[in-house]
Each structure stands twice: as C-alpha cells, then as structure tokens.
Amino acid sequence: MISGTHCEVWEINHLTGNRHLADVFVLNEHMPLELIYQLTVTWRGICIQGRQCGWQWESGRTEQAVTKYLKVVQEIREEIRIEVCQPEPYLPGYPHVDRNPDDYPIVLGDFD
C-alpha cells in the first residue's frame, strides 16, 4: 500500500520453533529504517528506541496478548528484537552470520 506496509510479527525460537504472533499494519513513517532494533515493552506499549511503535493491530485483544507476552519475555531478561527481513537485505552471510557476537568488544569509560 502507498501509505504503509502489512507486516507479520513472529517469534523466532530455535528451541521451540518459530511462531506467528500477529499481523500489523505499519505506516511508512513508523517503518524501521535499519535492519535490527531492540524492542522494549513499557506501560505505553511496545517501543522501538524509546518511541511507541505506532503499529495498527488486527484487534485490541491481539495487541494486549502480544504486549503481555513480550512483557513476560522482557521480565526474564530475554532479548527482544525486531528484524526487517523482507525483502531480505544484501548482507553477506545474512541471516546466518551473527553481526553482534557475544565477544564483540564493549568499551566502557569516560571519553571527555
């Protein structure tokens, strides 16, 4: 559609299998511009980089169920990410190459 995109929300779980959670409509101005973002769940709902996602859900019941489920996932400290995967981006090795490995150096300190 000209004003937005029909999207699917999936849980990708290599242990229990992938699961379709919901269908949403995302206005072009709310569409993620990069490949991967971390999601957080607040009292306002699902947020991307601290801003409410602005998704239009199939129903209020679906929104509540998915939000509640993601809140539980967040509370057990599991990472929740949104990944733009269609069309598949041109990244060598994607999606099988981990672009954020656990051993990636993290620099802490004051840079003033």
Buried (B, 14 or more C-beta within 10 A) or exposed (E): EEEBBEBEBEBEEEEEEEEEBBBBBBEEEBEBEEBBBEBBBEEEBBBBEEEEBBBBBEEEEBBEBBBEBBBEBBEEEEEBEBEBBEEEEEEEEEBEEEEEEEEEEEEEEEEE
